Amino acid sequence: MKKLLLFGAILFLGGCEIYVFEEPHVDDRNLFIGTYHVDEYSQVTEQSYTYSMTIQKSCCNSREIKINNFYGVGISVRAIVNDNRLTIPLQLVNGYEIDGTGKMLYDKLVLTYIVRDLNGGPVFTDFVEANGWFY
């Protein structure tokens, strides 16, 4: 009897097909790629600035993006993307030390960052909030 049950179980399992469904890989960076109209507010100077900025995928890191014309001064900084958030790691670019965070909030890019201008004279540290909308 045990042999018959074992044979029946093997026969039953042998007739089953197993399907494995995998979620398609989604590149989180796609959410950020494009050209933005940016409204930026400096907490230090208490002034607002407007400029264009573009974001593109990094060539070499699957979680990294490149932000061009960052701070409206023509520099490119790198950021790491995780879901709808980004981290701008501390970096020195053309005399500007940059550090910050951001997120995509519906169709608006929200950035908060610190910029230290080390380009001669006294060091100027700016605390910035910026909002960007796709063109």
DSSP file (Angstrom, degrees, kcal/mol; ACC not computed):
  #  RESIDUE AA STRUCTURE BP1 BP2  ACC     N-H-->O    O-->H-N    N-H-->O    O-->H-N    TCO  KAPPA ALPHA  PHI   PSI    X-CA   Y-CA   Z-CA
    1    1 A M     >        0   0    0      0, 0.0     4,-2.2     0, 0.0     5,-0.2   0.000 360.0 360.0 360.0 -44.5    0.0    0.0    0.0
    2    2 A K  H  >  +     0   0    0      1,-0.2     4,-2.5     2,-0.2     5,-0.2   0.894 360.0  51.7 -61.5 -39.3    2.8    2.4    0.9
    3    3 A K  H  > S+     0   0    0      1,-0.2     4,-2.5     2,-0.2    -1,-0.2   0.881 108.6  51.0 -65.2 -37.2    4.5    1.7   -2.4
    4    4 A L  H  > S+     0   0    0      2,-0.2     4,-2.2     1,-0.2    -2,-0.2   0.899 111.3  47.1 -67.2 -41.3    1.3    2.4   -4.3
    5    5 A L  H  X S+     0   0    0     -4,-2.2     4,-2.4     2,-0.2    -2,-0.2   0.908 113.1  48.9 -66.3 -41.7    0.8    5.8   -2.5
    6    6 A L  H  X S+     0   0    0     -4,-2.5     4,-2.3     2,-0.2    -2,-0.2   0.916 112.1  48.5 -63.2 -43.6    4.4    6.7   -3.1
    7    7 A F  H  X S+     0   0    0     -4,-2.5     4,-2.4     1,-0.2    -2,-0.2   0.893 111.7  50.0 -63.5 -40.3    4.1    5.8   -6.8
    8    8 A G  H  X S+     0   0    0     -4,-2.2     4,-2.6     2,-0.2    -2,-0.2   0.887 110.3  49.8 -65.3 -39.9    0.8    7.8   -7.0
    9    9 A A  H  X S+     0   0    0     -4,-2.4     4,-2.7     2,-0.2     5,-0.2   0.906 112.3  47.3 -66.1 -41.8    2.5   10.8   -5.5
   10   10 A I  H  X S+     0   0    0     -4,-2.3     4,-2.2     2,-0.2    -2,-0.2   0.919 113.4  48.3 -65.4 -42.7    5.4   10.6   -7.9
   11   11 A L  H  X S+     0   0    0     -4,-2.4     4,-0.9     2,-0.2    -2,-0.2   0.908 113.3  48.2 -62.5 -42.5    3.1   10.2  -10.8
   12   12 A F  H >< S+     0   0    0     -4,-2.6     3,-0.7     1,-0.2     4,-0.3   0.937 114.4  44.4 -64.5 -48.1    1.0   13.2   -9.6
   13   13 A L  H >< S+     0   0    0     -4,-2.7     3,-1.1     1,-0.2    -1,-0.2   0.824 106.7  60.9 -68.0 -31.8    4.0   15.5   -9.1
   14   14 A G  H 3< S+     0   0    0     -4,-2.2    -1,-0.2     1,-0.2    -2,-0.2   0.771 102.5  52.8 -66.7 -23.9    5.5   14.5  -12.4
   15   15 A G  T << S+     0   0    0     -4,-0.9     2,-0.3    -3,-0.7    -1,-0.2   0.526  90.5  97.1 -88.3  -6.4    2.5   15.8  -14.2
   16   16 A C    <   -     0   0    0     -3,-1.1     2,-0.5    -4,-0.3    -3,-0.0  -0.598  61.9-148.4 -85.9 142.8    2.6   19.3  -12.5
   17   17 A E        -     0   0    0     -2,-0.3     2,-0.5     2,-0.0    -2,-0.1  -0.921   9.1-147.0-107.9 137.7    4.3   22.2  -14.2
   18   18 A I        -     0   0    0     -2,-0.5     2,-0.4     2,-0.0    -2,-0.0  -0.904  10.7-163.3-107.4 127.1    5.9   24.8  -12.1
   19   19 A Y        -     0   0    0     -2,-0.5     2,-0.5     2,-0.0    -2,-0.0  -0.913   2.8-160.6-110.2 135.1    5.9   28.4  -13.3
   20   20 A V        -     0   0    0     -2,-0.4     2,-0.6     2,-0.0    -2,-0.0  -0.967   5.9-162.2-115.9 119.2    8.2   31.0  -11.9
   21   21 A F        -     0   0    0     -2,-0.5     2,-0.4     0, 0.0    -2,-0.0  -0.888   5.9-165.4-103.1 126.1    7.2   34.6  -12.4
   22   22 A E        -     0   0    0     -2,-0.6     3,-0.0     3,-0.0    -2,-0.0  -0.902  24.0-117.2-110.5 138.9    9.8   37.2  -11.9
   23   23 A E        -     0   0    0     -2,-0.4     2,-0.1     1,-0.1     3,-0.0  -0.508  39.2-108.3 -66.7 136.8    9.2   40.9  -11.6
   24   24 A P        -     0   0    0      0, 0.0     2,-0.4     0, 0.0    -1,-0.1  -0.428  37.6-103.8 -66.7 144.2   10.7   42.8  -14.5
   25   25 A H        -     0   0    0     -2,-0.1     2,-0.5    -3,-0.0    -3,-0.0  -0.539  36.8-160.6 -71.0 125.8   13.7   44.9  -13.5
   26   26 A V        -     0   0    0     -2,-0.4     2,-0.9    -3,-0.0     3,-0.1  -0.936  14.2-136.0-110.4 127.5   12.7   48.5  -13.2
   27   27 A D    >   -     0   0    0     -2,-0.5     3,-1.9     1,-0.2     4,-0.3  -0.737   9.6-157.4 -84.0 107.8   15.5   51.1  -13.3
   28   28 A D  G >  S+     0   0    0     -2,-0.9     3,-1.2     1,-0.3     4,-0.3   0.755  87.4  70.4 -56.8 -25.8   14.7   53.6  -10.5
   29   29 A R  G >> S+     0   0    0     33,-0.3     3,-1.8     1,-0.2     4,-1.0   0.777  79.8  75.5 -65.1 -25.6   16.8   56.2  -12.3
   30   30 A N  G <4 S+     0   0    0     -3,-1.9    -1,-0.2     1,-0.3     3,-0.2   0.803  85.0  64.8 -57.5 -29.5   14.2   56.5  -15.1
   31   31 A L  G <4 S+     0   0    0     -3,-1.2    -1,-0.3    -4,-0.3    -2,-0.2   0.784 109.4  37.7 -62.3 -28.3   12.0   58.5  -12.7
   32   32 A F  T <4 S+     0   0    0     -3,-1.8    -1,-0.2    -4,-0.3    -2,-0.2   0.625  85.8 113.9-101.2 -16.6   14.6   61.3  -12.7
   33   33 A I     <  +     0   0    0     -4,-1.0     2,-0.3    -3,-0.2    23,-0.2  -0.362  54.0  58.3 -69.2 130.2   15.9   61.5  -16.3
   34   34 A G  E    S-A   55   0A   0     21,-1.9    21,-2.8    -2,-0.1     2,-0.4  -0.930  84.6 -57.5 150.5-171.2   15.1   64.6  -18.2
   35   35 A T  E     -A   54   0A   0     -2,-0.3   100,-2.3    19,-0.2     2,-0.3  -0.905  49.3-160.8-109.9 135.6   15.4   68.4  -18.3
   36   36 A Y  E     -AB  53 134A   0     17,-3.7    17,-2.0    -2,-0.4     2,-0.6  -0.868  23.3-139.0-120.4 147.5   14.0   70.5  -15.5
   37   37 A H  E     -AB  52 133A   0     96,-3.0    96,-2.2    -2,-0.3     2,-0.4  -0.940  37.8-156.1 -93.9 121.2   13.0   74.1  -14.9
   38   38 A V  E     -AB  51 132A   0     13,-3.1    13,-1.7    -2,-0.6     2,-0.5  -0.877  21.3-167.6-112.6 132.2   14.4   74.8  -11.4
   39   39 A D  E     -AB  50 131A   0     92,-2.8    92,-2.6    -2,-0.4     2,-0.4  -0.982  21.4-172.1-111.1 119.6   13.3   77.3   -8.8
   40   40 A E  E     -AB  49 130A   0      9,-3.2     9,-2.7    -2,-0.5     2,-0.5  -0.902  12.7-161.1-119.6 140.4   16.0   77.5   -6.2
   41   41 A Y  E     -AB  48 129A   0     88,-3.1    88,-2.2    -2,-0.4     2,-0.6  -0.983   8.2-150.8-124.5 125.4   16.0   79.4   -2.8
   42   42 A S  E  >> -AB  47 128A   0      5,-2.7     4,-1.4    -2,-0.5     5,-0.6  -0.833   1.8-161.8 -93.6 121.2   19.1   80.2   -0.9
   43   43 A Q  T  45S+     0   0    0     84,-3.0    -1,-0.1    -2,-0.6    85,-0.1   0.749  91.2  51.3 -71.4 -23.2   18.5   80.4    2.9
   44   44 A V  T  45S+     0   0    0     83,-0.5    -1,-0.2     1,-0.1    82,-0.1   0.939 121.8  27.1 -80.5 -49.9   21.7   82.4    3.3
   45   45 A T  T  45S-     0   0    0      2,-0.2    -2,-0.2     0, 0.0    -1,-0.1   0.605  96.1-136.3 -87.6 -11.2   21.2   85.1    0.7
   46   46 A E  T  <5 +     0   0    0     -4,-1.4     2,-0.3     1,-0.2    -3,-0.2   0.864  62.5 126.0  55.2  39.3   17.4   84.9    1.0
   47   47 A Q  E   < -A   42   0A   0     -5,-0.6    -5,-2.7     2,-0.0     2,-0.3  -0.907  54.7-134.8-125.2 154.3   17.1   85.1   -2.8
   48   48 A S  E     -A   41   0A   0     -2,-0.3     2,-0.3    -7,-0.2    -7,-0.2  -0.835  18.5-168.1-107.1 147.6   15.5   82.9   -5.4
   49   49 A Y  E     -A   40   0A   0     -9,-2.7    -9,-3.2    -2,-0.3     2,-0.4  -0.959   6.8-154.9-133.3 150.0   17.1   81.8   -8.7
   50   50 A T  E     +A   39   0A   0     -2,-0.3     2,-0.3   -11,-0.2   -11,-0.2  -0.989  28.6 136.7-128.0 136.1   15.7   80.1  -11.8
   51   51 A Y  E     -A   38   0A   0    -13,-1.7   -13,-3.1    -2,-0.4     2,-0.3  -0.964  47.4 -96.4-162.5 173.0   17.7   78.0  -14.3
   52   52 A S  E     -A   37   0A   0     -2,-0.3     2,-0.3   -15,-0.2   -15,-0.2  -0.758  34.8-178.8-100.0 149.5   17.5   74.8  -16.3
   53   53 A M  E     -A   36   0A   0    -17,-2.0   -17,-3.7    -2,-0.3     2,-0.4  -0.994  10.9-153.2-146.4 143.3   19.1   71.5  -15.2
   54   54 A T  E     -AC  35  68A   0     14,-1.3    14,-3.2    -2,-0.3     2,-0.4  -0.915   2.1-158.3-119.6 150.1   19.3   68.1  -16.9
   55   55 A I  E     +AC  34  67A   0    -21,-2.8   -21,-1.9    -2,-0.4     2,-0.3  -0.993  16.6 171.3-126.1 132.9   19.6   64.7  -15.3
   56   56 A Q  E     - C   0  66A   0     10,-2.2    10,-3.1    -2,-0.4     2,-0.1  -0.911  37.3 -92.0-134.6 162.7   21.0   61.7  -17.1
   57   57 A K  E     - C   0  65A   0     -2,-0.3     8,-0.2     8,-0.2     2,-0.2  -0.458  42.8-111.9 -72.7 146.0   22.0   58.1  -16.2
   58   58 A S        -     0   0    0      6,-2.3     6,-0.1     3,-0.4    -1,-0.1  -0.503  16.4-138.9 -72.1 146.4   25.6   57.4  -15.3
   59   59 A C  S    S+     0   0    0     -2,-0.2    -1,-0.1     1,-0.2     3,-0.1   0.741  95.8  34.9 -75.2 -22.4   27.5   55.3  -17.7
   60   60 A C  S    S+     0   0    0      1,-0.2     2,-0.4     4,-0.0    -1,-0.2   0.515 109.4  53.0-119.3  -7.0   29.2   53.2  -15.1
   61   61 A N    >   -     0   0    0      3,-0.2     3,-1.4     1,-0.1    -3,-0.4  -0.987  61.6-147.0-138.8 125.0   27.0   52.6  -12.1
   62   62 A S  T 3  S+     0   0    0     -2,-0.4   -33,-0.3     1,-0.3    -1,-0.1   0.531 101.4  42.3 -71.9  -6.0   23.4   51.2  -12.3
   63   63 A R  T 3  S+     0   0    0    -35,-0.1    18,-3.5   -36,-0.1     2,-0.3   0.335  98.6  93.9-115.8   4.1   22.2   53.3   -9.3
   64   64 A E  E <   - D   0  80A   0     -3,-1.4    -6,-2.3    16,-0.2     2,-0.3  -0.767  47.6-172.2-108.5 144.1   23.9   56.6  -10.2
   65   65 A I  E     -CD  57  79A   0     14,-2.7    14,-2.1    -2,-0.3     2,-0.5  -0.849  19.3-132.5-122.3 164.1   22.7   59.7  -12.1
   66   66 A K  E     -CD  56  78A   0    -10,-3.1   -10,-2.2    -2,-0.3     2,-0.6  -0.982  13.1-155.4-119.7 124.2   24.5   62.8  -13.3
   67   67 A I  E >   -CD  55  77A   0     10,-3.3    10,-2.2    -2,-0.5     3,-0.5  -0.895  14.0-156.9-103.6 115.8   23.0   66.2  -12.6
   68   68 A N  E 3  S+CD  54  76A   0    -14,-3.2   -14,-1.3    -2,-0.6     8,-0.2  -0.730  71.2  15.7-100.1 143.1   24.1   68.8  -15.1
   69   69 A N  E >  S-     0   0A   0      6,-0.8     3,-1.7    -2,-0.3    -1,-0.2   0.834  84.9-176.3  62.8  37.7   24.1   72.6  -14.4
   70   70 A F  E X > + D   0  75A   0      5,-2.5     3,-1.7    -3,-0.5     5,-0.8  -0.370  66.9   9.3 -62.3 140.4   23.7   71.9  -10.7
   71   71 A Y  T 3 5S-     0   0    0      1,-0.3    -1,-0.3     2,-0.1    -2,-0.1   0.552 121.7 -85.2  64.3   8.1   23.2   75.0   -8.5
   72   72 A G  T < 5S+     0   0    0     -3,-1.7    -1,-0.3     3,-0.2    -2,-0.2   0.691 110.6 106.6  71.4  18.1   22.9   76.9  -11.8
   73   73 A V  T < 5S-     0   0    0     -3,-1.7    -2,-0.1     2,-0.1    -3,-0.1   0.202  94.3-103.6-116.7  15.0   26.7   77.3  -12.1
   74   74 A G  T   5S+     0   0    0      1,-0.3     2,-0.2    -4,-0.1    -3,-0.1   0.628  75.8 132.1  80.1  12.9   27.4   74.8  -14.9
   75   75 A I  E   < -D   70   0A   0     -5,-0.8    -5,-2.5    -7,-0.1    -6,-0.8  -0.639  48.5-138.0 -97.4 158.5   28.8   71.9  -12.8
   76   76 A S  E     -D   68   0A   0     -2,-0.2     2,-0.3    -8,-0.2    -8,-0.2  -0.966  21.7-176.6-115.2 128.2   27.9   68.3  -12.9
   77   77 A V  E     -D   67   0A   0    -10,-2.2   -10,-3.3    -2,-0.5     2,-0.3  -0.846  19.5-127.2-119.8 159.3   27.4   66.3   -9.7
   78   78 A R  E     -D   66   0A   0     -2,-0.3     2,-0.3   -12,-0.2   -12,-0.2  -0.787  23.0-174.1-105.9 151.1   26.6   62.6   -9.2
   79   79 A A  E     -D   65   0A   0    -14,-2.1   -14,-2.7    -2,-0.3     2,-0.5  -0.983  21.7-128.5-141.7 151.5   23.8   61.2   -7.1
   80   80 A I  E     -DE  64  87A   0      7,-2.8     7,-2.4    -2,-0.3     2,-0.4  -0.879  24.1-147.1-103.3 130.6   22.7   57.7   -6.0
   81   81 A V  E     + E   0  86A   0    -18,-3.5     2,-0.3    -2,-0.5     5,-0.2  -0.816  21.1 172.3-103.5 136.1   19.1   56.7   -6.6
   82   82 A N  E >   - E   0  85A   0      3,-2.7     3,-1.8    -2,-0.4     2,-0.3  -0.883  68.4 -51.1-141.5 107.6   17.1   54.4   -4.4
   83   83 A D  T 3  S-     0   0    0     -2,-0.3   -52,-0.2     1,-0.3    -1,-0.0  -0.487 122.1 -21.3  60.5-123.0   13.4   54.2   -5.3
   84   84 A N  T 3  S+     0   0    0     -2,-0.3    20,-2.6    -3,-0.1     2,-0.3   0.174 124.9  84.8-101.6  18.3   12.1   57.8   -5.6
   85   85 A R  E <   -EF  82 103A   0     -3,-1.8    -3,-2.7    18,-0.2     2,-0.3  -0.840  56.5-162.8-117.7 154.8   14.9   59.2   -3.4
   86   86 A L  E     -EF  81 102A   0     16,-2.7    16,-2.1    -2,-0.3     2,-0.5  -0.982   7.3-152.3-136.3 151.8   18.4   60.4   -4.2
   87   87 A T  E     -EF  80 101A   0     -7,-2.4    -7,-2.8    -2,-0.3    14,-0.2  -0.989   5.9-154.3-122.4 127.1   21.5   61.0   -2.2
   88   88 A I  E     - F   0 100A   0     12,-2.8    12,-2.3    -2,-0.5    -9,-0.2  -0.862  24.8-145.6 -97.8 101.1   24.1   63.5   -3.3
   89   89 A P  E     -     0   0A   0      0, 0.0   -11,-0.2     0, 0.0     9,-0.1  -0.290  33.9 -80.8 -68.0 154.0   27.2   62.2   -1.6
   90   90 A L  E     +     0   0A   0      9,-0.1     2,-0.3     7,-0.1     9,-0.2  -0.319  68.3 159.4 -53.9 125.1   29.8   64.7   -0.4
   91   91 A Q  E     - F   0  98A   0      7,-2.0     7,-3.0    -3,-0.1     2,-0.6  -0.993  39.6-133.1-151.7 152.5   31.9   65.7   -3.5
   92   92 A L  E     + F   0  97A   0     -2,-0.3     2,-0.4     5,-0.2     5,-0.2  -0.948  28.5 174.0-110.7 119.1   34.2   68.4   -4.6
   93   93 A V  E >   - F   0  96A   0      3,-3.1     3,-2.0    -2,-0.6   -18,-0.1  -0.970  67.1 -29.5-132.0 115.9   33.5   69.7   -8.1
   94   94 A N  T 3  S-     0   0    0     -2,-0.4     3,-0.1     1,-0.3    -1,-0.1   0.838 127.5 -42.9  48.4  42.4   35.3   72.7   -9.6
   95   95 A G  T 3  S+     0   0    0      1,-0.2    23,-3.2    23,-0.1     2,-0.5   0.511 117.2 110.9  86.4   4.3   35.8   74.4   -6.3
   96   96 A Y  E <   -FG  93 117A   0     -3,-2.0    -3,-3.1    21,-0.2     2,-0.6  -0.956  55.4-152.0-113.2 126.6   32.3   73.7   -5.0
   97   97 A E  E     -FG  92 116A   0     19,-2.6    19,-2.5    -2,-0.5     2,-0.3  -0.876  22.6-169.6 -96.4 123.7   31.8   71.2   -2.2
   98   98 A I  E     +FG  91 115A   0     -7,-3.0    -7,-2.0    -2,-0.6     2,-0.3  -0.883  18.1 159.7-121.2 143.8   28.3   69.6   -2.5
   99   99 A D  E     + G   0 114A   0     15,-1.4    15,-3.0    -2,-0.3     2,-0.3  -0.910  23.8 107.5-159.9 132.4   26.2   67.4   -0.2
  100  100 A G  E     -FG  88 113A   0    -12,-2.3   -12,-2.8    -2,-0.3     2,-0.3  -0.993  43.8-111.7 180.0-171.9   22.5   66.8   -0.1
  101  101 A T  E     +FG  87 112A   0     11,-2.7    11,-2.6    -2,-0.3     2,-0.3  -0.889  23.4 175.9-140.0 168.0   19.3   64.7   -0.7
  102  102 A G  E     -FG  86 111A   0    -16,-2.1   -16,-2.7    -2,-0.3     2,-0.3  -0.984   8.4-164.5-164.8 170.9   16.3   64.8   -2.9
  103  103 A K  E     -FG  85 110A   0      7,-2.1     7,-2.9    -2,-0.3     2,-0.6  -0.985  28.2-113.7-158.3 158.4   13.1   63.0   -3.9
  104  104 A M  E     - G   0 109A   0    -20,-2.6     2,-0.7    -2,-0.3     5,-0.2  -0.891  28.3-169.9 -96.8 122.0   10.5   62.9   -6.6
  105  105 A L  E >   - G   0 108A   0      3,-3.4     3,-1.8    -2,-0.6     2,-0.5  -0.892  62.9 -58.2-117.3  98.1    7.2   64.0   -5.2
  106  106 A Y  T 3  S-     0   0    0     -2,-0.7    -2,-0.0     1,-0.3     0, 0.0  -0.551 122.0 -19.8  60.2-113.0    4.6   63.3   -7.9
  107  107 A D  T 3  S+     0   0    0     -2,-0.5    27,-0.6    -3,-0.1     2,-0.4   0.161 122.3  92.0-108.2  19.4    5.9   65.3  -10.9
  108  108 A K  E <   -GH 105 133A   0     -3,-1.8    -3,-3.4    25,-0.1     2,-0.5  -0.948  65.4-142.6-118.8 132.0    8.2   67.6   -8.8
  109  109 A L  E     -GH 104 132A   0     23,-2.9    23,-2.7    -2,-0.4     2,-0.5  -0.818  19.2-164.0 -88.7 125.0   11.9   67.1   -8.0
  110  110 A V  E     -GH 103 131A   0     -7,-2.9    -7,-2.1    -2,-0.5     2,-0.4  -0.956   9.6-179.0-115.8 121.4   12.6   68.3   -4.5
  111  111 A L  E     -GH 102 130A   0     19,-3.1    19,-2.7    -2,-0.5     2,-0.4  -0.940  13.8-176.2-122.4 141.7   16.3   68.9   -3.5
  112  112 A T  E     +GH 101 129A   0    -11,-2.6   -11,-2.7    -2,-0.4     2,-0.3  -0.988  26.9 148.0-132.5 124.7   17.8   70.1   -0.3
  113  113 A Y  E     -GH 100 128A   0     15,-2.2    15,-3.0    -2,-0.4     2,-0.4  -0.970  41.4-124.3-154.5 166.3   21.6   70.6   -0.3
  114  114 A I  E     -GH  99 127A   0    -15,-3.0   -15,-1.4    -2,-0.3     2,-0.4  -0.943  20.7-167.1-115.2 136.4   24.6   72.4    1.0
  115  115 A V  E     -GH  98 126A   0     11,-2.5    11,-3.4    -2,-0.4     2,-0.6  -0.992   3.7-166.3-124.7 126.1   27.1   74.2   -1.2
  116  116 A R  E     -GH  97 125A   0    -19,-2.5   -19,-2.6    -2,-0.4     2,-0.8  -0.957  13.5-148.5-110.2 117.6   30.5   75.4    0.0
  117  117 A D  E     +GH  96 124A   0      7,-3.3     7,-1.5    -2,-0.6   -21,-0.2  -0.769  23.1 170.9 -87.8 110.9   32.1   77.8   -2.5
  118  118 A L        +     0   0    0    -23,-3.2     2,-1.9    -2,-0.8   -22,-0.1   0.153  36.3 121.3-104.4  16.7   35.9   77.2   -2.0
  119  119 A N  S    S-     0   0    0    -24,-0.3    -1,-0.1     1,-0.2    -2,-0.0  -0.342  85.5 -62.7 -83.8  58.4   36.9   79.3   -5.1
  120  120 A G  S    S+     0   0    0     -2,-1.9    -1,-0.2     1,-0.2    -3,-0.0   0.131 103.1  50.0  84.8 159.2   39.0   81.9   -3.3
  121  121 A G  S    S-     0   0    0     -3,-0.1    -1,-0.2     2,-0.1     3,-0.1  -0.188 108.8 -17.6  69.5-168.3   38.2   84.5   -0.7
  122  122 A P  S    S-     0   0    0      0, 0.0     2,-0.3     0, 0.0    -3,-0.1  -0.391  82.9 -98.6 -67.7 148.1   36.4   83.5    2.4
  123  123 A V        -     0   0    0     -5,-0.1     2,-0.5    -2,-0.1    -5,-0.2  -0.514  37.0-153.5 -69.8 128.3   34.5   80.2    2.2
  124  124 A F  E     - H   0 117A   0     -7,-1.5    -7,-3.3    -2,-0.3     2,-0.5  -0.924   6.4-163.7-107.5 122.0   30.8   80.7    1.5
  125  125 A T  E     - H   0 116A   0     -2,-0.5     2,-0.4    -9,-0.2    -9,-0.2  -0.927   7.3-169.1-109.2 124.3   28.4   78.1    2.7
  126  126 A D  E     - H   0 115A   0    -11,-3.4   -11,-2.5    -2,-0.5     2,-0.6  -0.919  14.0-153.2-115.7 137.2   24.9   78.1    1.2
  127  127 A F  E     - H   0 114A   0     -2,-0.4   -84,-3.0   -13,-0.2   -83,-0.5  -0.951  28.3-170.4-108.2 120.3   21.9   76.1    2.3
  128  128 A V  E     -BH  42 113A   0    -15,-3.0   -15,-2.2    -2,-0.6     2,-0.4  -0.886  26.2-169.2-126.1 141.7   19.6   75.5   -0.6
  129  129 A E  E     -BH  41 112A   0    -88,-2.2   -88,-3.1    -2,-0.4     2,-0.4  -0.998  21.2-179.1-121.0 130.8   16.1   74.2   -1.3
  130  130 A A  E     -BH  40 111A   0    -19,-2.7   -19,-3.1    -2,-0.4     2,-0.4  -0.987  16.0-163.2-135.5 142.6   15.3   73.6   -5.0
  131  131 A N  E     -BH  39 110A   0    -92,-2.6   -92,-2.8    -2,-0.4     2,-0.4  -0.982  12.6-167.3-121.7 135.4   12.2   72.4   -6.8
  132  132 A G  E     -BH  38 109A   0    -23,-2.7   -23,-2.9    -2,-0.4     2,-0.4  -0.969   6.7-167.3-128.0 141.1   12.3   71.2  -10.4
  133  133 A W  E     -BH  37 108A   0    -96,-2.2   -96,-3.0    -2,-0.4   -25,-0.1  -0.962  32.1-105.2-123.4 142.1    9.6   70.5  -13.0
  134  134 A F  E      B   36   0A   0    -27,-0.6   -98,-0.2    -2,-0.4  -100,-0.0  -0.341 360.0 360.0 -62.2 141.3   10.0   68.6  -16.2
  135  135 A Y              0   0    0   -100,-2.3    -1,-0.2    -2,-0.0   -99,-0.1   0.449 360.0 360.0 -72.7 360.0   10.1   70.7  -19.4
